[in-house]
Amino acid sequence: HDLEFILEVCDRVLVINNGQLVADGPAVDVMGQAEWMESHGLEKPHSLTHR
């Protein structure tokens, strides 16, 4: 997944983990939570590291 590209083109994201919807909201809010992202096997996008 190209998370930087997703931030550029998407206002809203849905995150599905093991077939379950685990997040639905503004891309910056969802992807800006480093601990939450890591707990679902994702990295916080570099452009959001200072948020």
Summary of the structure (lengths in Angstrom):
residues: 51
radius of gyration: 10.1
end to end distance: 20.8
largest distance: 30.9
contacts: 115
relative contact order: 0.24
helix: 41%
strand: 25%
